[in-house]
C-alpha cells in the first residue's frame, strides 16, 4: 500500500507511471494528461517531471546496482532512465512502486 504513495506528492506512483509510459511512446505531456484524464493541473505535472529530472542521478544509481543500463535509442536521459526502470522491474505493473519496495527509497527523493 505505501509503495503506491510518492512521499510529499499528491500524484500516486501508478498515475506517474502511466504518464511516464505515455512519454516513452512519444506522446506529449499534454496529450498524455488528456488521454489518462489525470486530475492534476498540467503545470503541476510539468513541475513534477522537472523534479524527477533533477533526481535522475539518484534513481540511475540505484537501478545500476541491480542491473546494467540497457542499450537505448533514446537521447533524453529521462526516457533512458525509464527504459532502465522497465528492464529492472520487467514483471511489475508499476515499476515505480517496486523501486520503492526493493530499494526502500522514495522514487521522487
BAMI-248112 format. One record per atom (N, C-alpha, C): x negated, y negated, z negated; residue in one letter. Coordinates in steps of 0.1 Angstrom, whole numbers, padded with zeros to 4 digits, always signed. Atoms other than C-alpha are relative to their C-alpha. Example, Ala and Ser with C-alpha at 12.3 -4.5 7.8 and 13.67 -1.06 7.14 Angstrom:
BEGIN
-0009+0012+0000a
-0123+0045-0078a
-0009-0012+0000a
+0009+0011+0000s
-0137+0011-0071s
+0008-0011-0008s
***
This chain:
BEGIN
-0008+0012+0000x
+0000+0000+0000x
-0009-0013+0000x
+0009+0012+0001x
-0027-0025-0010x
-0008-0002+0013x
+0008+0001-0012x
-0046-0017+0022x
+0007-0008+0011x
-0008+0008-0010x
-0018-0034+0042x
+0000-0015-0003x
+0000+0014+0004x
-0024-0067+0024x
-0014-0006+0004x
+0012+0008-0002x
-0050-0092+0035x
-0001-0010-0011x
+0000+0009+0011x
-0060-0109+0003x
-0001-0015+0004x
-0001+0014-0002x
-0052-0146+0003x
+0005-0004+0013x
-0006+0003-0013x
-0033-0144+0036x
+0014+0005+0000x
-0014-0004-0001x
+0004-0142+0044x
+0002+0011+0011x
-0001-0010-0011x
-0003-0121+0075x
-0004+0014-0005x
+0004-0014+0004x
-0003-0083+0069x
-0010+0006+0009x
+0010-0006-0008x
-0030-0061+0082x
+0005+0005+0013x
-0006-0005-0013x
-0007-0044+0107x
+0004-0011+0010x
-0003+0011-0009x
+0005-0077+0120x
-0012-0005+0007x
+0012+0005-0005x
-0030-0089+0125x
-0005+0010+0011x
+0005-0010-0010x
-0040-0056+0142x
+0008+0000+0013x
-0009+0001-0012x
-0010-0058+0166x
-0004-0012+0008x
+0004+0012-0007x
-0021-0093+0175x
-0014+0003+0007x
+0013-0002-0005x
-0057-0082+0180x
+0000+0010+0011x
-0001-0010-0010x
-0047-0052+0201x
+0004-0007+0013x
-0005+0007-0012x
-0029-0076+0225x
-0012-0008+0006x
+0012+0008-0005x
-0061-0098+0227x
-0009+0010+0007x
+0008-0010-0007x
-0080-0066+0237x
+0005+0003+0014x
-0006-0003-0013x
-0056-0061+0265x
-0002-0012+0010x
+0001+0012-0008x
-0064-0096+0278x
+0011-0010-0001x
-0012+0009+0002x
-0032-0113+0266x
-0005-0012-0008x
+0004+0012+0008x
-0035-0148+0253x
+0007+0000-0014x
-0006+0000+0013x
-0027-0156+0217x
+0015-0004+0000x
-0013+0005-0001x
+0004-0175+0226x
+0010+0011+0006x
-0008-0011-0006x
+0017-0146+0248x
+0002+0011-0010x
+0000-0011+0010x
+0009-0121+0221x
+0010-0003-0011x
-0009+0004+0011x
+0028-0141+0194x
+0015+0001+0005x
-0014-0001-0006x
+0059-0143+0217x
+0004+0015+0001x
-0003-0014-0002x
+0057-0106+0226x
+0003+0007-0013x
-0001-0007+0013x
+0052-0094+0190x
+0011-0007-0009x
-0010+0007+0008x
+0077-0120+0176x
-0005-0002-0014x
+0006+0003+0013x
+0054-0129+0148x
+0006-0012-0007x
-0007+0011+0006x
+0070-0151+0122x
-0010-0011-0006x
+0010+0010+0005x
+0040-0175+0119x
-0002-0010+0011x
+0003+0011-0009x
+0031-0208+0134x
-0012+0004+0009x
+0012-0003-0009x
+0007-0205+0164x
-0013-0006-0006x
+0012+0006+0005x
-0017-0229+0147x
-0005+0008-0012x
+0005-0009+0011x
-0018-0206+0116x
-0008+0012+0005x
+0007-0011-0006x
-0028-0177+0138x
-0013-0004+0006x
+0013+0005-0006x
-0055-0197+0156x
-0010-0002-0012x
+0008+0002+0011x
-0068-0207+0122x
-0005+0014-0006x
+0004-0013+0005x
-0068-0170+0111x
-0010+0006+0009x
+0010-0005-0009x
-0087-0160+0142x
-0013-0007-0001x
+0012+0007+0002x
-0112-0187+0136x
-0007+0005-0013x
+0006-0005+0012x
-0118-0174+0101x
-0005+0014+0002x
+0005-0013-0004x
-0121-0139+0115x
-0013+0000+0008x
+0012+0002-0008x
-0147-0151+0140x
-0012-0003-0009x
+0011+0004+0009x
-0167-0166+0111x
-0004+0012-0009x
+0002-0012+0009x
-0165-0132+0093x
-0006+0012+0008x
+0005-0012-0008x
-0177-0110+0122x
-0013+0006-0004x
+0013-0006+0004x
-0212-0106+0109x
+0002+0010-0011x
-0003-0009+0011x
-0199-0090+0077x
+0007+0012+0005x
-0008-0011-0005x
-0174-0068+0095x
-0009+0009+0008x
+0009-0008-0008x
-0200-0057+0120x
-0011+0008-0008x
+0010-0006+0009x
-0225-0049+0093x
+0006+0013-0007x
-0007-0012+0006x
-0200-0026+0075x
+0003+0011+0010x
-0003-0010-0011x
-0190-0009+0108x
-0013+0007+0004x
+0013-0006-0004x
-0226-0004+0117x
-0006+0011-0010x
+0005-0010+0010x
-0232+0016+0085x
+0007+0013+0003x
-0007-0012-0003x
-0206+0041+0097x
-0003+0006+0014x
+0002-0005-0013x
-0213+0043+0134x
-0006-0011+0009x
+0006+0009-0009x
-0234+0027+0161x
+0010-0007+0009x
-0009+0007-0008x
-0217+0000+0181x
+0001+0006+0014x
-0001-0007-0013x
-0202+0015+0213x
-0004-0010+0011x
+0002+0009-0012x
-0211+0001+0248x
+0013-0007+0003x
-0012+0009-0002x
-0188-0027+0257x
-0002-0008+0012x
+0001+0010-0011x
-0180-0047+0288x
+0005-0013-0004x
-0005+0013+0005x
-0166-0075+0266x
-0012-0009-0002x
+0011+0010+0003x
-0186-0107+0264x
+0003-0008-0013x
-0004+0007+0012x
-0166-0121+0234x
-0003+0009-0012x
+0004-0008+0011x
-0181-0110+0201x
+0012+0005-0008x
-0012-0004+0007x
-0146-0108+0186x
+0005+0013+0006x
-0005-0012-0007x
-0135-0083+0212x
-0009+0012-0001x
+0010-0011+0002x
-0167-0063+0209x
+0002+0006-0014x
-0002-0005+0013x
-0161-0060+0172x
+0013+0008-0001x
-0013-0007+0000x
-0125-0049+0177x
-0002+0014+0007x
+0003-0013-0007x
-0137-0022+0201x
-0008+0009-0010x
+0008-0007+0010x
-0162-0011+0174x
+0009+0005-0011x
-0009-0004+0010x
-0135-0011+0148x
+0009+0012+0004x
-0008-0011-0006x
-0113+0011+0170x
-0008+0013+0001x
+0008-0012-0001x
-0141+0035+0176x
-0003+0007-0013x
+0003-0006+0013x
-0149+0039+0139x
+0012+0006-0006x
-0013-0005+0006x
-0113+0044+0129x
+0009+0005+0012x
-0007-0005-0012x
-0102+0062+0161x
+0014+0005-0003x
-0013-0007+0003x
-0073+0081+0145x
+0010-0009-0008x
-0009+0008+0009x
-0059+0052+0124x
+0010-0008+0008x
-0010+0008-0006x
-0027+0035+0132x
-0003-0015-0002x
+0005+0014+0003x
-0041+0003+0116x
-0014+0001-0005x
+0014-0001+0004x
-0079+0003+0116x
-0004-0011-0010x
+0003+0010+0010x
-0079-0029+0095x
+0003+0006-0014x
-0003-0006+0013x
-0062-0011+0067x
-0010+0011-0004x
+0010-0011+0003x
-0086+0019+0070x
-0013-0006-0004x
+0012+0008+0003x
-0115-0006+0070x
+0000-0003-0015x
-0001+0004+0014x
-0103-0019+0036x
-0001+0011-0010x
+0000-0011+0009x
-0098+0015+0021x
-0014+0007+0000x
+0012-0007-0001x
-0130+0031+0033x
-0012-0008-0006x
+0012+0008+0004x
-0154+0002+0026x
+0003-0008-0013x
-0004+0007+0012x
-0134-0012-0004x
-0004-0015+0001x
+0003+0014-0003x
-0139-0047+0012x
+0012-0006+0007x
-0011+0007-0008x
-0113-0072+0023x
-0005-0003+0014x
+0003+0002-0014x
-0113-0074+0061x
-0003-0014+0003x
+0002+0014-0002x
-0110-0111+0060x
-0009-0007-0010x
+0009+0006+0010x
-0135-0117+0032x
+0006-0004-0012x
***
